[in-house]
Amino acid sequence: GLKEDHVCVAAISPAHSYGLTVTVLQTVLNGVPMHWLPEPFPAPLNGALHQHARVFLPGIPALWRAWLMGGVALDRADLALSAGSPLTLELERHAFDAHGVKLHNLYGTSECGAVAYDATATLREDASLLGTLLPGVQAEAADTLVVQSDAVGLGYDELLPGECFGGGRFQTCDRITIADDGLHFIESVGAGINVAGRKLCPDEIAAKLRTATGVAKIDVRGQTSRDPERCQEVVAHVGLPQAEISVEFRQKACADLAPWEIPRRWVGI
């Protein structure tokens, strides 16, 4: 659905694979004009949208919810993408009812690029539906989804035992079923934590917490968030009595963490 007269309003970070693919690379490879925003806040986004007649606007569910709640006028965003974390039927319906905007779900990974896309103009009725396979992409639903395409990366600097990555094939951490109407998401079984589209490494966060506090026994895990657009929360399990996990302790522990890495829950022994 991307046309020559679209202007891509880039309110998402091009430092991530999704943002790079749908913003910078569309300009470099296909000549799509790009209007870059340093921050994805509703006010500057409103200003950017009003400067162009026809807008291609990619986002993630957490941003789409913020834009809708912030009163962004989306009437010129006639091609809207959502990726990075699951898109709920409620959010998709909200955008459609309030602005006539269809949020097209895009599914992929950093290792193999885009895999499936919902190109329909109608609202989904099944929240698990990710979209249909893109041209040139083949997939098989093994224990977890295996993707084969010429967009698969060369590999990691070091493969872990059991990993399949390289030679045009990549095994994801997602359990997915493939039916005639597309790919259906079941669950992710990877160790990573998805916080509003950001993929975090629990071991790295735990190491920072241990260094900051001197507590040897700290484990970090992901937990489903009550906020569906946030997807997951970071939970820290600390080898101390709950009473010792004070505000001061948490502040010291999080001094070197990025805002999105800070645990929402602290669990003691």
Stockholm file with secondary structure:
# STOCKHOLM 1.0

chainA/1-269         GLKEDHVCVAAISPAHSYGLTVTVLQTVLNGVPMHWLPEPFPAPLNGALHQHARVFLPGIPALWRAWLMGGVALDRADLALSAGSPLTLELERHAFDAHGVKLHNLYGTSECGAVAYDATATLREDASLLGTLLPGVQAEAADTLVVQSDAVGLGYDELLPGECFGGGRFQTCDRITIADDGLHFIESVGAGINVAGRKLCPDEIAAKLRTATGVAKIDVRGQTSRDPERCQEVVAHVGLPQAEISVEFRQKACADLAPWEIPRRWVGI
#=GR chainA/1-269 SS CCCTTCEEEECSCTTSHHHIIIIIHHHHHHCCCEEECSSCCHHHHHHHHTTCSSEEEEECHHHHHHHHHTTCCCTTEEEEEECSSCCCHHHHHHHHHHHCCCEEEEEEETTTEEEEECCCSSCCSCTTEEEEECTTCEEEESSSEEEESTTSCCCCSSCCTTCCEETTEEECSEEEEEETTEEEEEEECSSCEEETTEEECHHHHHHHHHHHHCCSCEEEEEEECSSTTTBEEEEEEESSCGGGCCHHHHHHHTTTSCGGGSCSEEECC
#=GC SS_cons         CCCTTCEEEECSCTTSHHHIIIIIHHHHHHCCCEEECSSCCHHHHHHHHTTCSSEEEEECHHHHHHHHHTTCCCTTEEEEEECSSCCCHHHHHHHHHHHCCCEEEEEEETTTEEEEECCCSSCCSCTTEEEEECTTCEEEESSSEEEESTTSCCCCSSCCTTCCEETTEEECSEEEEEETTEEEEEEECSSCEEETTEEECHHHHHHHHHHHHCCSCEEEEEEECSSTTTBEEEEEEESSCGGGCCHHHHHHHTTTSCGGGSCSEEECC
//
